[in-house]
Amino acid sequence: MDISARVDYAVRAMLILAQADAEASGPVSIDALATRQELPRKFLEAIFADLRRAELVMSRRGSRGGYVLGRPSSAISVGDVFRAVDGPLAEVRGLRPHETEYQGVAAHLPSLWVAVRASLREVLDDTSLDDLRTGTLPDRVRQLLAAPDAWHSR
C-alpha cells in the first residue's frame, strides 16, 4: 500500500488541529500548520479545501482566524481523513474491490481484495485522531504492531 504525501500531510496537519482543540487554543492558520510540520503551504491549502468539503475542518475568518476541527478529534478517524484527500481506501484498476471480477484461476481474487480493504478499514477507521494524538491506539492496532515482523520490510 502506498500512503500518498496528501494523506501523510493531511493526517499530520489534522493532528495539530486535534492538539489545538485539546488545549482549547483556538484556530490554527495554514502558515502555522505548514511551519509546525514543515509542510508545503500551497499543497496544504489544496488539502484543506478537500478536508473542508468533507466537513472535517471549518475555517474561521479574522485576524485570529484559521482552521478548527469540524467535530471532536475522537469522532474523526484516520480513515475519514484518508478518504477526504485520496478517495477510497482500496481500488483495483479504478474499481472498488467488490466490483472486480476475474475468470479461471483468478476467480477468487476479488475475495482477497475485499479482505485487504477490510483490513485497512479495521486499522484506519478504528483509529481516531485523538487515539493517534495521545498514543492510545486501539487494541487491534497494538496487536499488529507487536507482531514479530511488523517493523521489518519484506
Secondary structure, DSSP 8 states (H G I E B T S, - for coil): ----HHHHHHHHHHHHHHHHHHHT---B-HHHHHHHHT--HHHHHHHHHHHHHTTSEEEE-STT-EEEESS-GGG-BHHHHHHHHH--S--BTTB-GGG----GGGTTHHHHHHHHHHHHHHHHTS-BHHHHHHT---HHHHHHHHSTTTTS--
